[in-house]
Amino acid sequence: MKKYKSYFLFHTNIALILLLSSLSFFIACSKKNYSSQPQYQFKSQSQKPDYSDLNYWAAHPWKKDLSDSVPKPLRDTYQQDSAADVFFIHPTTLTASDYPQWNADIDDAELSAKTDYSTILYQASVFNERCRVFAPRYRQAHIRSFFIADSISESYFDIAYEDIKAAFNYYLANFNNGRPIIIASHSQGTKHAARLLKEFFDGKPLKDQLVCAYIIGLSVPDDYFSKLSPCTDSLSTGCFVSWRTFKSGYTEPNFIAKESFKAIVINPLSWTSDTLFYSSAYNKGGVLKKFNKIVPRTVSAEVHHNILWTSKPNVAGKLFFTKKNYHIGDINLFYMNIRENISARITAYLKKKITVYKPY
């Protein structure tokens, strides 16, 4: 476990503290008091999530939720076919400095609403054209867990993973039925997703059902998995992609400069790990502050050592945007490229399966 923690660099989330002040640049959450809404009034007797209860899924195909949202410019051509399932593990949303606990209360209505109207809307929705979206609520570790000794924080992250594993087992037993699977995550979610992939897919029979894993926002060392490999192009399946986004030319912060391993970095404008520069002309569009607006040619991108360098986002007022760590926009800056790639990989996966199992 210690090796796992050193690999996944809890210190990556130091950037989150610096980014909270600029969160609205990428994701605008309504200030409405959602905790008063009836859909968030539920109570677990065990203080653990009950995944047979849809309330404990932030996104689920059996209910209407914010992962179903489609940006307005895409609605005329939107045709959902649900060819695969995505199991999405959301990032840290438990950031309140006065929160008394180290793990989220699973029945915290305000936190559930915050999660839904940010990451579920702006990130999980990228999968909704070709996937049924499953996103469990879980007792996520507080962001301050990243800044204490591993010997102490380990138990908090284990509690979070306990829920993720339970949700995935429930999904497998009740909903999967042999369907193709995508594992997707961001930030703290990627910490849990990597562990899930290692336990359930890496060198395991379930890997045959894996379309792709989009595990974004934390470093993934090139030797972390034994059998699961990074994707080599836009149509590879049974593989994973990962990246961390910083402004082009940004001198690597200490926590990255000190990394003693090679991290897997896939450029979402090329879906390769080459170090070529890809201009913003390759960027199909991002979804930033306004969900119903597709920002064209959002950023350029190039792989630089263990991170992804991008230009400043192509939005009004970018001259005044001084942040150099774009962690909060790891998905949103490439929303359309990711959305199209999901469809392409699912098609490639299904075609491969038809070829393999074609009767003679």
Secondary structure, 3 states (H helix, E strand, C coil): CHHHHHHHCHHHHHHHHHHHHHHHHHCCCCCCCHHHCHHHCCCCCCCCCCCCCHHHEEECCCCCCHHHCCCHHHHHHCCCCCCEEEEEECCCCCCCCCCCCCECCCCCHHHHHHHHHHHHHHCHHHHCCCEEEEEECCCCECHHHHHCCHHHHHHHHHHHHHHHHHHHHHHHHHHHCCCCEEEEEECHHHHHHHHHHHHHCCCCHHHHHEEEEEEECCCCECCCCCCCEECCCCCCCCEEECCCEEECCCCCCHHHHCCCCCECCCECCCCECCCCCECHHHCCCECCCCCCCCECCCCCEEEECCEEEECCCCCCCHHHCCCCECHHHCCHHHHHHHHHHHHHHHHHHHHHHHHHCCCC
